[in-house]
Each structure stands twice: as structure tokens, then as C-alpha cells.
Amino acid sequence: MEQKSSPRRKYDREFKYEVLRLVKEGNKSIAGIARDLGINENLIYNWRTKAAQDFQFAFPGKGHLKPQDEEVRKLKRQLMEVTEERDILKKALAIFSRAPKKNIGS
């Protein structure tokens, strides 16, 4: 028999920060908070680690990037466009720099 897994639950940024606030208050253990909320305590440890690395941008959400990552994405896209334009110009130069064919019998 196959065991069906439940679909992944998604938690918004506010929920994560609220959980971390509860952890910081220290009235309950992480295991107790996780049990009360019905989530795995490893999630809380992961959220705490991410928040410790960059609290303001720890949970950007789907489709949102940190400012640095957004800049990298923008620059990669720009590089791809410029590279494509350069390749087109190289091909055009090769076509237009060929010697014209001479017509025989004219």
C-alpha cells in the first residue's frame, strides 16, 4: 500500500515572524510551540537560521527576490540580450563583408 503524503503547506512571512517572536519570548520550547501550531519543529529551526542570516529579507516569498538577487537576475538578463545582439551583428558583418559575386555573361 502506498502512503499518500499531504500537500505541502505554505506559511506566509507574517506567520513565520510571529513564530520566531514566540520562540524569542522563551515562554515555551520550540518543540512545544511546534506542537501547539501543528508544524514540524525542524521548520522553526530552519526559519530561525534564515532569520539570523538576514532578518529583513529572510522570507521574500514566492516570486520576490532580495535586492541583491534581483540585481543579479537583471544583469544576467541584460548580458544575455547584449550577447545575442553581438552575435547577430557578427553574422550581419560576415554576410555584408563578402565580396559580391560577379555575373558571368553580362
ABEGO torsion letter per residue (X at the ends): XBBBBBBBBBBBAAAAAAAAAAAAAGABBAAAAAAAAGBBAAAAAAAAAAAAABAAAABAEBGBBBAAAAAAAAAAAAAAAAAAAAAAAAAAAAAAABBBBBBBGX
